[in-house]
């Protein structure tokens, strides 16, 4: 604890901001979803039993991925009822629990 206070004092005297433990915490999922850009895509296949969509998509900037066709889990199974094969969509995909997951979906 004393060491932490010493670091804060050094940072304060140096004019540098000091990050506390709360700053290191991961942002809330809603904040992450809001920050991630929407990508364009087309639904190729729906697997309701597995809770997955196959999407041919443009670049996924937040994940550093080039355009391709791939399978994603969906965060909310209701998303599967909003689309059909061939639907043009805008979506956000993120890594959730190690799996690429559609966290937001808009049908165009």
Gaussian input, Z-matrix of N, CA and C with variables (Angstrom, degrees):
# hf/3-21g

backbone

0 1
 N
 C     1     B1
 C     2     B2     1     A1
 N     3     B3     2     A2     1     D1
 C     4     B4     3     A3     2     D2
 C     5     B5     4     A4     3     D3
 N     6     B6     5     A5     4     D4
 C     7     B7     6     A6     5     D5
 C     8     B8     7     A7     6     D6
 N     9     B9     8     A8     7     D7
 C    10    B10     9     A9     8     D8
 C    11    B11    10    A10     9     D9
 N    12    B12    11    A11    10    D10
 C    13    B13    12    A12    11    D11
 C    14    B14    13    A13    12    D12
 N    15    B15    14    A14    13    D13
 C    16    B16    15    A15    14    D14
 C    17    B17    16    A16    15    D15
 N    18    B18    17    A17    16    D16
 C    19    B19    18    A18    17    D17
 C    20    B20    19    A19    18    D18
 N    21    B21    20    A20    19    D19
 C    22    B22    21    A21    20    D20
 C    23    B23    22    A22    21    D21
 N    24    B24    23    A23    22    D22
 C    25    B25    24    A24    23    D23
 C    26    B26    25    A25    24    D24
 N    27    B27    26    A26    25    D25
 C    28    B28    27    A27    26    D26
 C    29    B29    28    A28    27    D27
 N    30    B30    29    A29    28    D28
 C    31    B31    30    A30    29    D29
 C    32    B32    31    A31    30    D30
 N    33    B33    32    A32    31    D31
 C    34    B34    33    A33    32    D32
 C    35    B35    34    A34    33    D33
 N    36    B36    35    A35    34    D34
 C    37    B37    36    A36    35    D35
 C    38    B38    37    A37    36    D36
 N    39    B39    38    A38    37    D37
 C    40    B40    39    A39    38    D38
 C    41    B41    40    A40    39    D39
 N    42    B42    41    A41    40    D40
 C    43    B43    42    A42    41    D41
 C    44    B44    43    A43    42    D42
 N    45    B45    44    A44    43    D43
 C    46    B46    45    A45    44    D44
 C    47    B47    46    A46    45    D45
 N    48    B48    47    A47    46    D46
 C    49    B49    48    A48    47    D47
 C    50    B50    49    A49    48    D48
 N    51    B51    50    A50    49    D49
 C    52    B52    51    A51    50    D50
 C    53    B53    52    A52    51    D51
 N    54    B54    53    A53    52    D52
 C    55    B55    54    A54    53    D53
 C    56    B56    55    A55    54    D54
 N    57    B57    56    A56    55    D55
 C    58    B58    57    A57    56    D56
 C    59    B59    58    A58    57    D57
 N    60    B60    59    A59    58    D58
 C    61    B61    60    A60    59    D59
 C    62    B62    61    A61    60    D60
 N    63    B63    62    A62    61    D61
 C    64    B64    63    A63    62    D62
 C    65    B65    64    A64    63    D63
 N    66    B66    65    A65    64    D64
 C    67    B67    66    A66    65    D65
 C    68    B68    67    A67    66    D66
 N    69    B69    68    A68    67    D67
 C    70    B70    69    A69    68    D68
 C    71    B71    70    A70    69    D69
 N    72    B72    71    A71    70    D70
 C    73    B73    72    A72    71    D71
 C    74    B74    73    A73    72    D72
 N    75    B75    74    A74    73    D73
 C    76    B76    75    A75    74    D74
 C    77    B77    76    A76    75    D75
 N    78    B78    77    A77    76    D76
 C    79    B79    78    A78    77    D77
 C    80    B80    79    A79    78    D78
 N    81    B81    80    A80    79    D79
 C    82    B82    81    A81    80    D80
 C    83    B83    82    A82    81    D81
 N    84    B84    83    A83    82    D82
 C    85    B85    84    A84    83    D83
 C    86    B86    85    A85    84    D84
 N    87    B87    86    A86    85    D85
 C    88    B88    87    A87    86    D86
 C    89    B89    88    A88    87    D87
 N    90    B90    89    A89    88    D88
 C    91    B91    90    A90    89    D89
 C    92    B92    91    A91    90    D90
 N    93    B93    92    A92    91    D91
 C    94    B94    93    A93    92    D92
 C    95    B95    94    A94    93    D93
 N    96    B96    95    A95    94    D94
 C    97    B97    96    A96    95    D95
 C    98    B98    97    A97    96    D96
 N    99    B99    98    A98    97    D97
 C   100   B100    99    A99    98    D98
 C   101   B101   100   A100    99    D99
 N   102   B102   101   A101   100   D100
 C   103   B103   102   A102   101   D101
 C   104   B104   103   A103   102   D102
 N   105   B105   104   A104   103   D103
 C   106   B106   105   A105   104   D104
 C   107   B107   106   A106   105   D105
 N   108   B108   107   A107   106   D106
 C   109   B109   108   A108   107   D107
 C   110   B110   109   A109   108   D108
 N   111   B111   110   A110   109   D109
 C   112   B112   111   A111   110   D110
 C   113   B113   112   A112   111   D111
 N   114   B114   113   A113   112   D112
 C   115   B115   114   A114   113   D113
 C   116   B116   115   A115   114   D114
 N   117   B117   116   A116   115   D115
 C   118   B118   117   A117   116   D116
 C   119   B119   118   A118   117   D117
 N   120   B120   119   A119   118   D118
 C   121   B121   120   A120   119   D119
 C   122   B122   121   A121   120   D120
 N   123   B123   122   A122   121   D121
 C   124   B124   123   A123   122   D122
 C   125   B125   124   A124   123   D123
 N   126   B126   125   A125   124   D124
 C   127   B127   126   A126   125   D125
 C   128   B128   127   A127   126   D126
 N   129   B129   128   A128   127   D127
 C   130   B130   129   A129   128   D128
 C   131   B131   130   A130   129   D129
 N   132   B132   131   A131   130   D130
 C   133   B133   132   A132   131   D131
 C   134   B134   133   A133   132   D132
 N   135   B135   134   A134   133   D133
 C   136   B136   135   A135   134   D134
 C   137   B137   136   A136   135   D135
 N   138   B138   137   A137   136   D136
 C   139   B139   138   A138   137   D137
 C   140   B140   139   A139   138   D138
 N   141   B141   140   A140   139   D139
 C   142   B142   141   A141   140   D140
 C   143   B143   142   A142   141   D141
 N   144   B144   143   A143   142   D142
 C   145   B145   144   A144   143   D143
 C   146   B146   145   A145   144   D144
 N   147   B147   146   A146   145   D145
 C   148   B148   147   A147   146   D146
 C   149   B149   148   A148   147   D147
 N   150   B150   149   A149   148   D148
 C   151   B151   150   A150   149   D149
 C   152   B152   151   A151   150   D150
 N   153   B153   152   A152   151   D151
 C   154   B154   153   A153   152   D152
 C   155   B155   154   A154   153   D153
 N   156   B156   155   A155   154   D154
 C   157   B157   156   A156   155   D155
 C   158   B158   157   A157   156   D156
 N   159   B159   158   A158   157   D157
 C   160   B160   159   A159   158   D158
 C   161   B161   160   A160   159   D159
 N   162   B162   161   A161   160   D160
 C   163   B163   162   A162   161   D161
 C   164   B164   163   A163   162   D162
 N   165   B165   164   A164   163   D163
 C   166   B166   165   A165   164   D164
 C   167   B167   166   A166   165   D165
 N   168   B168   167   A167   166   D166
 C   169   B169   168   A168   167   D167
 C   170   B170   169   A169   168   D168
 N   171   B171   170   A170   169   D169
 C   172   B172   171   A171   170   D170
 C   173   B173   172   A172   171   D171
 N   174   B174   173   A173   172   D172
 C   175   B175   174   A174   173   D173
 C   176   B176   175   A175   174   D174
 N   177   B177   176   A176   175   D175
 C   178   B178   177   A177   176   D176
 C   179   B179   178   A178   177   D177
 N   180   B180   179   A179   178   D178
 C   181   B181   180   A180   179   D179
 C   182   B182   181   A181   180   D180
 N   183   B183   182   A182   181   D181
 C   184   B184   183   A183   182   D182
 C   185   B185   184   A184   183   D183
 N   186   B186   185   A185   184   D184
 C   187   B187   186   A186   185   D185
 C   188   B188   187   A187   186   D186
 N   189   B189   188   A188   187   D187
 C   190   B190   189   A189   188   D188
 C   191   B191   190   A190   189   D189
 N   192   B192   191   A191   190   D190
 C   193   B193   192   A192   191   D191
 C   194   B194   193   A193   192   D192
 N   195   B195   194   A194   193   D193
 C   196   B196   195   A195   194   D194
 C   197   B197   196   A196   195   D195
 N   198   B198   197   A197   196   D196
 C   199   B199   198   A198   197   D197
 C   200   B200   199   A199   198   D198
 N   201   B201   200   A200   199   D199
 C   202   B202   201   A201   200   D200
 C   203   B203   202   A202   201   D201
 N   204   B204   203   A203   202   D202
 C   205   B205   204   A204   203   D203
 C   206   B206   205   A205   204   D204
 N   207   B207   206   A206   205   D205
 C   208   B208   207   A207   206   D206
 C   209   B209   208   A208   207   D207
 N   210   B210   209   A209   208   D208
 C   211   B211   210   A210   209   D209
 C   212   B212   211   A211   210   D210
 N   213   B213   212   A212   211   D211
 C   214   B214   213   A213   212   D212
 C   215   B215   214   A214   213   D213
 N   216   B216   215   A215   214   D214
 C   217   B217   216   A216   215   D215
 C   218   B218   217   A217   216   D216
 N   219   B219   218   A218   217   D217
 C   220   B220   219   A219   218   D218
 C   221   B221   220   A220   219   D219
 N   222   B222   221   A221   220   D220
 C   223   B223   222   A222   221   D221
 C   224   B224   223   A223   222   D222
 N   225   B225   224   A224   223   D223
 C   226   B226   225   A225   224   D224
 C   227   B227   226   A226   225   D225
 N   228   B228   227   A227   226   D226
 C   229   B229   228   A228   227   D227
 C   230   B230   229   A229   228   D228
 N   231   B231   230   A230   229   D229
 C   232   B232   231   A231   230   D230
 C   233   B233   232   A232   231   D231
 N   234   B234   233   A233   232   D232
 C   235   B235   234   A234   233   D233
 C   236   B236   235   A235   234   D234
 N   237   B237   236   A236   235   D235
 C   238   B238   237   A237   236   D236
 C   239   B239   238   A238   237   D237
 N   240   B240   239   A239   238   D238
 C   241   B241   240   A240   239   D239
 C   242   B242   241   A241   240   D240
 N   243   B243   242   A242   241   D241
 C   244   B244   243   A243   242   D242
 C   245   B245   244   A244   243   D243
 N   246   B246   245   A245   244   D244
 C   247   B247   246   A246   245   D245
 C   248   B248   247   A247   246   D246
 N   249   B249   248   A248   247   D247
 C   250   B250   249   A249   248   D248
 C   251   B251   250   A250   249   D249
 N   252   B252   251   A251   250   D250
 C   253   B253   252   A252   251   D251
 C   254   B254   253   A253   252   D252
 N   255   B255   254   A254   253   D253
 C   256   B256   255   A255   254   D254
 C   257   B257   256   A256   255   D255
 N   258   B258   257   A257   256   D256
 C   259   B259   258   A258   257   D257
 C   260   B260   259   A259   258   D258
 N   261   B261   260   A260   259   D259
 C   262   B262   261   A261   260   D260
 C   263   B263   262   A262   261   D261
 N   264   B264   263   A263   262   D262
 C   265   B265   264   A264   263   D263
 C   266   B266   265   A265   264   D264
 N   267   B267   266   A266   265   D265
 C   268   B268   267   A267   266   D266
 C   269   B269   268   A268   267   D267
 N   270   B270   269   A269   268   D268
 C   271   B271   270   A270   269   D269
 C   272   B272   271   A271   270   D270
 N   273   B273   272   A272   271   D271
 C   274   B274   273   A273   272   D272
 C   275   B275   274   A274   273   D273
 N   276   B276   275   A275   274   D274
 C   277   B277   276   A276   275   D275
 C   278   B278   277   A277   276   D276
 N   279   B279   278   A278   277   D277
 C   280   B280   279   A279   278   D278
 C   281   B281   280   A280   279   D279
 N   282   B282   281   A281   280   D280
 C   283   B283   282   A282   281   D281
 C   284   B284   283   A283   282   D282
 N   285   B285   284   A284   283   D283
 C   286   B286   285   A285   284   D284
 C   287   B287   286   A286   285   D285
 N   288   B288   287   A287   286   D286
 C   289   B289   288   A288   287   D287
 C   290   B290   289   A289   288   D288
 N   291   B291   290   A290   289   D289
 C   292   B292   291   A291   290   D290
 C   293   B293   292   A292   291   D291
 N   294   B294   293   A293   292   D292
 C   295   B295   294   A294   293   D293
 C   296   B296   295   A295   294   D294
 N   297   B297   296   A296   295   D295
 C   298   B298   297   A297   296   D296
 C   299   B299   298   A298   297   D297
 N   300   B300   299   A299   298   D298
 C   301   B301   300   A300   299   D299
 C   302   B302   301   A301   300   D300
 N   303   B303   302   A302   301   D301
 C   304   B304   303   A303   302   D302
 C   305   B305   304   A304   303   D303
 N   306   B306   305   A305   304   D304
 C   307   B307   306   A306   305   D305
 C   308   B308   307   A307   306   D306
 N   309   B309   308   A308   307   D307
 C   310   B310   309   A309   308   D308
 C   311   B311   310   A310   309   D309
 N   312   B312   311   A311   310   D310
 C   313   B313   312   A312   311   D311
 C   314   B314   313   A313   312   D312
 N   315   B315   314   A314   313   D313
 C   316   B316   315   A315   314   D314
 C   317   B317   316   A316   315   D315
 N   318   B318   317   A317   316   D316
 C   319   B319   318   A318   317   D317
 C   320   B320   319   A319   318   D318
 N   321   B321   320   A320   319   D319
 C   322   B322   321   A321   320   D320
 C   323   B323   322   A322   321   D321

   B1=1.4487
   B2=1.5213
   B3=1.3225
   B4=1.4550
   B5=1.5256
   B6=1.3312
   B7=1.4591
   B8=1.5276
   B9=1.3276
   B10=1.4707
   B11=1.5195
   B12=1.3301
   B13=1.4615
   B14=1.5215
   B15=1.3299
   B16=1.4601
   B17=1.5190
   B18=1.3351
   B19=1.4663
   B20=1.5252
   B21=1.3243
   B22=1.4654
   B23=1.5264
   B24=1.3451
   B25=1.4565
   B26=1.5207
   B27=1.3205
   B28=1.4673
   B29=1.5211
   B30=1.3226
   B31=1.4681
   B32=1.5174
   B33=1.3235
   B34=1.4643
   B35=1.5195
   B36=1.3257
   B37=1.4601
   B38=1.5242
   B39=1.3168
   B40=1.4665
   B41=1.5216
   B42=1.3204
   B43=1.4615
   B44=1.5100
   B45=1.3202
   B46=1.4652
   B47=1.5201
   B48=1.3234
   B49=1.4662
   B50=1.5171
   B51=1.2982
   B52=1.4587
   B53=1.5135
   B54=1.3158
   B55=1.4633
   B56=1.5116
   B57=1.2938
   B58=1.4592
   B59=1.5149
   B60=1.2990
   B61=1.4688
   B62=1.5218
   B63=1.3158
   B64=1.4682
   B65=1.5210
   B66=1.3301
   B67=1.4606
   B68=1.5283
   B69=1.3253
   B70=1.4555
   B71=1.5176
   B72=1.3150
   B73=1.4624
   B74=1.5210
   B75=1.3073
   B76=1.4675
   B77=1.5197
   B78=1.3396
   B79=1.4608
   B80=1.5240
   B81=1.2929
   B82=1.4660
   B83=1.5228
   B84=1.3382
   B85=1.4649
   B86=1.5201
   B87=1.3231
   B88=1.4640
   B89=1.5246
   B90=1.3306
   B91=1.4589
   B92=1.5247
   B93=1.3190
   B94=1.4651
   B95=1.5202
   B96=1.3259
   B97=1.4609
   B98=1.5144
   B99=1.3243
   B100=1.4556
   B101=1.5274
   B102=1.3270
   B103=1.4509
   B104=1.5282
   B105=1.3223
   B106=1.4578
   B107=1.5272
   B108=1.3429
   B109=1.4654
   B110=1.5306
   B111=1.3188
   B112=1.4648
   B113=1.5277
   B114=1.3183
   B115=1.4616
   B116=1.5207
   B117=1.3294
   B118=1.4658
   B119=1.5223
   B120=1.3308
   B121=1.4509
   B122=1.5109
   B123=1.3357
   B124=1.4609
   B125=1.5215
   B126=1.3231
   B127=1.4649
   B128=1.5237
   B129=1.3164
   B130=1.4588
   B131=1.5253
   B132=1.3461
   B133=1.4590
   B134=1.5208
   B135=1.3296
   B136=1.4561
   B137=1.5265
   B138=1.3233
   B139=1.4590
   B140=1.5265
   B141=1.3160
   B142=1.4627
   B143=1.5246
   B144=1.3342
   B145=1.4664
   B146=1.5302
   B147=1.3397
   B148=1.4641
   B149=1.5238
   B150=1.3399
   B151=1.4663
   B152=1.5142
   B153=1.3557
   B154=1.4684
   B155=1.5189
   B156=1.3369
   B157=1.4627
   B158=1.5197
   B159=1.3306
   B160=1.4573
   B161=1.5165
   B162=1.3299
   B163=1.4654
   B164=1.5238
   B165=1.3299
   B166=1.4657
   B167=1.5212
   B168=1.3428
   B169=1.4572
   B170=1.5163
   B171=1.3196
   B172=1.4618
   B173=1.5212
   B174=1.3319
   B175=1.4615
   B176=1.5317
   B177=1.3266
   B178=1.4594
   B179=1.5275
   B180=1.3160
   B181=1.4601
   B182=1.5243
   B183=1.3282
   B184=1.4611
   B185=1.5295
   B186=1.3291
   B187=1.4628
   B188=1.5255
   B189=1.3291
   B190=1.4608
   B191=1.5209
   B192=1.3347
   B193=1.4648
   B194=1.5152
   B195=1.3105
   B196=1.4530
   B197=1.5352
   B198=1.3416
   B199=1.4696
   B200=1.5297
   B201=1.3224
   B202=1.4668
   B203=1.5255
   B204=1.3070
   B205=1.4614
   B206=1.5179
   B207=1.3331
   B208=1.4577
   B209=1.5186
   B210=1.3331
   B211=1.4610
   B212=1.5295
   B213=1.3305
   B214=1.4626
   B215=1.5219
   B216=1.3016
   B217=1.4663
   B218=1.5166
   B219=1.3194
   B220=1.4651
   B221=1.5195
   B222=1.3257
   B223=1.4575
   B224=1.5287
   B225=1.3357
   B226=1.4606
   B227=1.5326
   B228=1.3280
   B229=1.4687
   B230=1.5313
   B231=1.3145
   B232=1.4681
   B233=1.5286
   B234=1.3196
   B235=1.4731
   B236=1.5223
   B237=1.3255
   B238=1.4671
   B239=1.5181
   B240=1.3232
   B241=1.4694
   B242=1.5283
   B243=1.3188
   B244=1.4668
   B245=1.5246
   B246=1.3315
   B247=1.4683
   B248=1.5184
   B249=1.3162
   B250=1.4557
   B251=1.5263
   B252=1.3166
   B253=1.4636
   B254=1.5199
   B255=1.3173
   B256=1.4574
   B257=1.5221
   B258=1.3345
   B259=1.4654
   B260=1.5236
   B261=1.3194
   B262=1.4640
   B263=1.5249
   B264=1.3242
   B265=1.4606
   B266=1.5244
   B267=1.3139
   B268=1.4654
   B269=1.5243
   B270=1.3338
   B271=1.4630
   B272=1.5178
   B273=1.3184
   B274=1.4523
   B275=1.5172
   B276=1.3278
   B277=1.4630
   B278=1.5216
   B279=1.3220
   B280=1.4573
   B281=1.5089
   B282=1.3349
   B283=1.4617
   B284=1.5188
   B285=1.3170
   B286=1.4659
   B287=1.5194
   B288=1.3050
   B289=1.4668
   B290=1.5188
   B291=1.3188
   B292=1.4616
   B293=1.5195
   B294=1.3369
   B295=1.4745
   B296=1.5263
   B297=1.3268
   B298=1.4615
   B299=1.5183
   B300=1.3351
   B301=1.4631
   B302=1.5126
   B303=1.3282
   B304=1.4692
   B305=1.5287
   B306=1.3438
   B307=1.4584
   B308=1.5314
   B309=1.3213
   B310=1.4645
   B311=1.5107
   B312=1.3459
   B313=1.4615
   B314=1.5115
   B315=1.3337
   B316=1.4686
   B317=1.5233
   B318=1.3199
   B319=1.4645
   B320=1.5173
   B321=1.3304
   B322=1.4584
   B323=1.5039
   A1=109.64
   A2=116.90
   A3=120.83
   A4=110.30
   A5=115.52
   A6=120.00
   A7=110.62
   A8=117.10
   A9=121.87
   A10=110.85
   A11=116.82
   A12=120.37
   A13=110.77
   A14=116.61
   A15=120.20
   A16=110.72
   A17=116.97
   A18=120.56
   A19=111.05
   A20=116.36
   A21=120.00
   A22=110.20
   A23=116.95
   A24=120.71
   A25=110.51
   A26=117.63
   A27=121.31
   A28=110.24
   A29=116.73
   A30=120.95
   A31=110.61
   A32=116.38
   A33=120.79
   A34=110.84
   A35=117.06
   A36=120.89
   A37=111.90
   A38=116.13
   A39=120.39
   A40=111.12
   A41=117.35
   A42=120.56
   A43=113.07
   A44=116.75
   A45=120.83
   A46=109.39
   A47=116.60
   A48=118.53
   A49=109.31
   A50=116.72
   A51=121.39
   A52=108.43
   A53=116.35
   A54=120.71
   A55=108.62
   A56=116.14
   A57=118.26
   A58=109.28
   A59=116.27
   A60=120.62
   A61=111.43
   A62=117.95
   A63=120.53
   A64=110.82
   A65=117.49
   A66=120.90
   A67=111.27
   A68=117.05
   A69=121.66
   A70=112.59
   A71=116.97
   A72=120.82
   A73=109.84
   A74=116.19
   A75=120.92
   A76=109.48
   A77=117.38
   A78=119.51
   A79=110.97
   A80=115.12
   A81=120.39
   A82=109.36
   A83=118.95
   A84=121.19
   A85=113.47
   A86=118.49
   A87=120.74
   A88=110.35
   A89=116.84
   A90=120.27
   A91=110.36
   A92=117.13
   A93=120.74
   A94=109.84
   A95=116.34
   A96=120.13
   A97=111.05
   A98=116.91
   A99=120.58
   A100=110.68
   A101=117.00
   A102=120.85
   A103=112.36
   A104=117.79
   A105=121.21
   A106=110.02
   A107=116.82
   A108=119.71
   A109=111.72
   A110=115.44
   A111=120.97
   A112=109.02
   A113=115.77
   A114=122.19
   A115=108.81
   A116=115.31
   A117=121.70
   A118=108.66
   A119=115.84
   A120=118.84
   A121=112.77
   A122=114.41
   A123=121.97
   A124=107.78
   A125=115.86
   A126=121.13
   A127=108.36
   A128=115.90
   A129=121.56
   A130=111.48
   A131=116.69
   A132=120.60
   A133=109.08
   A134=115.58
   A135=122.13
   A136=107.81
   A137=116.68
   A138=122.11
   A139=107.18
   A140=115.58
   A141=121.49
   A142=111.36
   A143=117.67
   A144=121.27
   A145=111.66
   A146=117.04
   A147=121.04
   A148=112.32
   A149=117.50
   A150=120.70
   A151=112.26
   A152=115.74
   A153=120.31
   A154=112.21
   A155=113.81
   A156=122.78
   A157=108.84
   A158=116.64
   A159=121.08
   A160=105.69
   A161=116.25
   A162=121.81
   A163=110.16
   A164=115.46
   A165=121.72
   A166=104.06
   A167=116.58
   A168=119.60
   A169=113.50
   A170=114.06
   A171=122.04
   A172=108.60
   A173=117.56
   A174=120.47
   A175=111.74
   A176=115.83
   A177=121.83
   A178=106.25
   A179=115.09
   A180=122.12
   A181=111.77
   A182=117.60
   A183=120.15
   A184=113.36
   A185=117.42
   A186=121.55
   A187=112.25
   A188=117.02
   A189=120.98
   A190=112.87
   A191=117.05
   A192=120.95
   A193=111.49
   A194=114.89
   A195=122.46
   A196=109.28
   A197=117.68
   A198=120.45
   A199=110.96
   A200=115.72
   A201=121.92
   A202=108.67
   A203=116.41
   A204=122.52
   A205=107.22
   A206=115.98
   A207=119.68
   A208=111.40
   A209=115.30
   A210=122.78
   A211=109.00
   A212=115.52
   A213=122.58
   A214=109.34
   A215=116.84
   A216=121.08
   A217=106.84
   A218=116.61
   A219=120.40
   A220=108.34
   A221=116.01
   A222=120.86
   A223=110.86
   A224=115.75
   A225=121.23
   A226=108.37
   A227=118.29
   A228=121.08
   A229=113.87
   A230=117.98
   A231=121.19
   A232=110.40
   A233=117.48
   A234=121.10
   A235=111.09
   A236=116.98
   A237=121.17
   A238=112.55
   A239=116.94
   A240=121.27
   A241=112.00
   A242=117.25
   A243=121.49
   A244=112.98
   A245=117.04
   A246=120.44
   A247=111.00
   A248=114.43
   A249=122.20
   A250=106.75
   A251=117.09
   A252=120.04
   A253=108.57
   A254=116.25
   A255=121.76
   A256=113.76
   A257=118.36
   A258=121.06
   A259=110.58
   A260=116.12
   A261=122.20
   A262=106.08
   A263=115.78
   A264=120.00
   A265=111.96
   A266=113.96
   A267=123.18
   A268=103.63
   A269=116.01
   A270=118.93
   A271=111.08
   A272=113.94
   A273=121.55
   A274=106.81
   A275=115.84
   A276=121.07
   A277=107.80
   A278=114.69
   A279=121.27
   A280=109.05
   A281=116.22
   A282=120.36
   A283=107.27
   A284=116.11
   A285=122.42
   A286=107.35
   A287=116.44
   A288=119.72
   A289=112.57
   A290=116.88
   A291=121.68
   A292=115.31
   A293=117.19
   A294=120.60
   A295=109.86
   A296=116.35
   A297=119.88
   A298=108.18
   A299=115.03
   A300=121.66
   A301=110.81
   A302=116.64
   A303=121.57
   A304=106.55
   A305=115.78
   A306=119.98
   A307=112.36
   A308=117.19
   A309=121.59
   A310=107.74
   A311=116.11
   A312=120.52
   A313=108.94
   A314=115.09
   A315=121.55
   A316=107.80
   A317=116.20
   A318=120.20
   A319=107.72
   A320=115.84
   A321=119.74
   A322=111.27
   D1=-42.14
   D2=179.71
   D3=-62.75
   D4=-39.91
   D5=179.21
   D6=-61.64
   D7=-42.25
   D8=179.23
   D9=-61.54
   D10=-43.53
   D11=179.02
   D12=-64.80
   D13=-37.09
   D14=177.40
   D15=-64.25
   D16=-41.13
   D17=177.72
   D18=-63.44
   D19=-41.06
   D20=178.95
   D21=-63.06
   D22=-40.61
   D23=179.98
   D24=-65.85
   D25=-43.20
   D26=178.32
   D27=-61.45
   D28=-45.08
   D29=179.71
   D30=-62.92
   D31=-41.63
   D32=179.87
   D33=-63.85
   D34=-45.06
   D35=-179.76
   D36=-67.01
   D37=-31.96
   D38=-179.97
   D39=-81.20
   D40=-9.26
   D41=-179.92
   D42=81.06
   D43=10.91
   D44=-179.43
   D45=-94.09
   D46=144.73
   D47=175.26
   D48=-68.82
   D49=147.09
   D50=178.94
   D51=-112.48
   D52=124.81
   D53=179.34
   D54=-83.91
   D55=127.28
   D56=175.91
   D57=-96.84
   D58=175.88
   D59=-175.23
   D60=-60.58
   D61=-32.63
   D62=179.45
   D63=-65.02
   D64=-31.45
   D65=179.02
   D66=-69.88
   D67=-25.65
   D68=-178.03
   D69=-81.54
   D70=-13.09
   D71=-178.75
   D72=-67.25
   D73=147.63
   D74=178.32
   D75=-67.26
   D76=142.74
   D77=177.90
   D78=-64.17
   D79=155.36
   D80=178.57
   D81=-60.79
   D82=147.03
   D83=-178.77
   D84=-53.01
   D85=-37.92
   D86=179.46
   D87=-64.13
   D88=-38.23
   D89=179.54
   D90=-67.85
   D91=-38.03
   D92=178.94
   D93=-65.29
   D94=-45.94
   D95=-179.22
   D96=-62.29
   D97=-38.84
   D98=-179.81
   D99=-68.01
   D100=-31.61
   D101=-176.72
   D102=-80.71
   D103=-28.73
   D104=-177.41
   D105=-75.58
   D106=135.13
   D107=-178.85
   D108=-73.35
   D109=153.65
   D110=175.52
   D111=-80.00
   D112=141.19
   D113=177.41
   D114=-112.57
   D115=154.98
   D116=178.21
   D117=-89.76
   D118=145.91
   D119=177.75
   D120=-163.51
   D121=173.32
   D122=175.87
   D123=-133.41
   D124=128.20
   D125=178.78
   D126=-71.50
   D127=126.35
   D128=178.91
   D129=-102.23
   D130=-33.98
   D131=-177.13
   D132=-154.44
   D133=146.80
   D134=177.10
   D135=-121.14
   D136=126.03
   D137=176.82
   D138=-116.46
   D139=88.63
   D140=-175.70
   D141=-62.78
   D142=-41.55
   D143=-177.88
   D144=-61.13
   D145=-37.68
   D146=-178.43
   D147=-92.60
   D148=-9.94
   D149=-178.30
   D150=69.70
   D151=41.95
   D152=-175.25
   D153=-132.57
   D154=152.28
   D155=174.32
   D156=-123.05
   D157=138.18
   D158=168.63
   D159=-96.85
   D160=123.65
   D161=-174.85
   D162=-127.72
   D163=130.03
   D164=169.25
   D165=-89.55
   D166=115.32
   D167=-170.88
   D168=-127.51
   D169=161.65
   D170=171.56
   D171=-80.85
   D172=-166.68
   D173=-179.52
   D174=-59.47
   D175=139.32
   D176=172.51
   D177=-104.82
   D178=88.40
   D179=-171.97
   D180=-57.18
   D181=-45.15
   D182=-176.74
   D183=-67.10
   D184=-19.16
   D185=178.41
   D186=-106.38
   D187=-4.04
   D188=-179.48
   D189=67.14
   D190=34.71
   D191=-177.75
   D192=-109.03
   D193=142.08
   D194=175.94
   D195=-79.89
   D196=166.61
   D197=176.93
   D198=-60.32
   D199=139.12
   D200=177.83
   D201=-171.43
   D202=-179.87
   D203=174.11
   D204=-112.06
   D205=127.96
   D206=-178.49
   D207=-153.49
   D208=167.35
   D209=-178.63
   D210=-97.38
   D211=135.45
   D212=178.04
   D213=-126.01
   D214=146.49
   D215=165.84
   D216=-76.11
   D217=161.83
   D218=173.08
   D219=-113.87
   D220=139.79
   D221=-179.12
   D222=-68.79
   D223=-36.46
   D224=-178.27
   D225=-124.63
   D226=118.60
   D227=-179.08
   D228=-56.52
   D229=-22.12
   D230=177.89
   D231=-61.13
   D232=-28.25
   D233=178.62
   D234=-56.39
   D235=-34.46
   D236=-178.24
   D237=-65.07
   D238=-25.92
   D239=-178.78
   D240=-83.48
   D241=-12.12
   D242=-177.04
   D243=-89.22
   D244=-11.36
   D245=-174.03
   D246=-127.43
   D247=164.91
   D248=171.28
   D249=-141.00
   D250=165.90
   D251=177.70
   D252=-55.74
   D253=130.02
   D254=-178.74
   D255=99.01
   D256=-11.98
   D257=179.42
   D258=-63.29
   D259=133.33
   D260=173.10
   D261=-86.74
   D262=131.29
   D263=-175.99
   D264=-134.12
   D265=162.96
   D266=166.06
   D267=-121.69
   D268=133.80
   D269=-173.80
   D270=-150.73
   D271=163.18
   D272=172.34
   D273=-118.03
   D274=131.11
   D275=175.43
   D276=-118.06
   D277=140.07
   D278=179.00
   D279=-141.87
   D280=161.30
   D281=173.61
   D282=-82.66
   D283=118.30
   D284=178.27
   D285=-124.17
   D286=115.71
   D287=-178.10
   D288=59.81
   D289=30.96
   D290=178.85
   D291=85.68
   D292=-3.65
   D293=-178.62
   D294=-113.32
   D295=140.77
   D296=174.71
   D297=-69.55
   D298=124.83
   D299=-170.94
   D300=-134.09
   D301=133.83
   D302=172.92
   D303=-76.34
   D304=118.66
   D305=-177.81
   D306=-103.15
   D307=-24.57
   D308=173.18
   D309=-137.70
   D310=149.22
   D311=-177.69
   D312=-149.58
   D313=129.30
   D314=174.28
   D315=-125.89
   D316=128.62
   D317=176.08
   D318=-87.46
   D319=134.46
   D320=-178.56
   D321=-96.15

